[in-house]
Amino acid sequence: MKYVVVDDEMLARERLKRLLRAFNWQCVGEAQNAKQAFEVIQSTSPSTVFLDINMPEESGLELAKKLSASLPALNLVFVTAYPEHALDAFEVFAKGYLLKPIDPKKLEQLVGQLPTGLSQYPDKITVQLGNVTSWVTINGIIAAFSEDKLTKLVHQEGVHYVDIPLKQFVAKYSDVFIQIHRNTIVNRAFLTGIKTVEQSHFACVKGIAEPLVISRRAYQELKTILAR
């Protein structure tokens, strides 16, 4: 299991990582604030995030609301010294709640209850540019467009063309992508809003200059996602 630990206290992060070594879990990143955490989670695709609630600027609860909307299959586990936050935590679909100092037995019990992963599919795919084959992360794909017999990927690291159809991306990574038009899918994490012009609807997507057309069928689902 890959995990990320988010806490503004370095000693708290180190203690949790030390406890999790007993379960052979892999720490793929850590962060000391919400902004840093969001970037780390998007780039590393963990199965679980251990998240402190009280942090400077944006709280762990605020970050969790964003993550639960964009990555609904992500295991969110709150780690805090304040038990009064328990109800708020579970309102954002937390998979668990640990009080500091962490009791190793309670951690073991929680670990045994968590789902074993986000997806049975790899978190990276190969792309070809000339004679060079490289890997790009699924979570780094901002949007994808069907063009003739190929799929155009707009990725954080550039534009690539693959022969993987849109429907395959949506079927395999339904927690990442939503289809907004028959020729377009977008990464939920990069959606920022909906623009309406003369009864036509467009998705505003971070990293893409022009709003993308939304079909009537996808409009209501998109509204629901953005309202979370």
QUITA-V80828 format. One record per residue. RES is the residue in one letter. PHI is phi in whole degrees, 0 to 359 (999 if undefined). D_LAST is the distance of its C-alpha to the last C-alpha in whole Angstrom. Layout:
RES,PHI,D_LAST
RES,PHI,D_LAST
//
This chain:
M,999,27
K,265,26
Y,219,24
V,235,23
V,245,24
V,237,22
D,198,24
D,282,26
E,256,29
M,299,31
L,296,33
A,293,30
R,296,29
E,295,32
R,295,33
L,295,30
K,298,31
R,296,34
L,294,33
L,283,31
R,298,34
A,295,36
F,253,33
N,58,34
W,278,30
Q,253,30
C,278,28
V,258,27
G,175,26
E,213,25
A,210,24
Q,251,25
N,207,22
A,294,18
K,299,19
Q,297,21
A,298,19
F,301,17
E,293,20
V,295,22
I,295,19
Q,296,19
S,271,22
T,249,23
S,52,21
P,286,21
S,275,21
T,223,20
V,236,19
F,266,21
L,232,19
D,289,21
I,270,19
N,273,21
M,225,22
P,296,23
E,65,21
E,279,17
S,281,17
G,297,16
L,294,13
E,295,11
L,297,12
A,299,11
K,297,7
K,294,8
L,293,10
S,292,8
A,281,6
S,271,9
L,227,12
P,298,11
A,271,15
L,292,15
N,280,17
L,258,16
V,237,19
F,273,19
V,233,23
T,206,24
A,268,27
Y,242,25
P,295,24
E,293,23
H,274,19
A,302,19
L,297,17
D,301,15
A,298,15
F,284,14
E,289,11
V,254,9
F,62,12
A,295,14
K,272,17
G,187,20
Y,210,21
L,237,24
L,265,27
K,277,29
P,291,32
I,290,30
D,277,32
P,306,33
K,291,34
K,291,30
L,296,29
E,299,31
Q,296,30
L,295,26
V,302,27
G,291,29
Q,264,26
L,285,23
P,302,23
T,278,25
G,174,23
L,283,20
S,202,22
Q,276,26
Y,258,26
P,295,27
D,268,25
K,222,27
I,229,29
T,271,33
V,230,33
Q,243,37
L,229,38
G,65,42
N,266,43
V,256,41
T,255,38
S,221,35
W,251,32
V,230,28
T,282,25
I,297,23
N,293,20
G,275,22
I,285,22
I,280,20
A,201,21
A,221,23
F,229,26
S,279,28
E,229,32
D,55,35
K,259,35
L,242,33
T,245,29
K,270,29
L,258,26
V,263,25
H,250,25
Q,302,25
E,259,28
G,138,29
V,256,30
H,224,31
Y,241,32
V,227,32
D,259,33
I,262,30
P,292,29
L,304,25
K,299,25
Q,286,26
F,299,23
V,293,20
A,294,22
K,278,23
Y,234,20
S,294,17
D,282,15
V,257,15
F,250,16
I,230,15
Q,273,18
I,257,17
H,200,21
R,299,24
N,252,25
T,217,22
I,235,19
V,228,17
N,282,16
R,306,12
A,293,12
F,258,14
L,290,12
T,240,12
G,170,12
I,236,14
K,247,17
T,247,19
V,227,23
E,50,26
Q,69,23
S,257,22
H,244,19
F,226,19
A,269,16
C,268,16
V,234,17
K,298,18
G,101,21
I,235,22
A,295,24
E,265,24
P,302,21
L,255,21
V,297,21
I,251,19
S,286,20
R,300,20
R,296,19
A,275,16
Y,301,15
Q,295,13
E,297,11
L,294,10
K,299,9
T,296,7
I,298,6
L,288,6
A,278,4
R,290,0
//
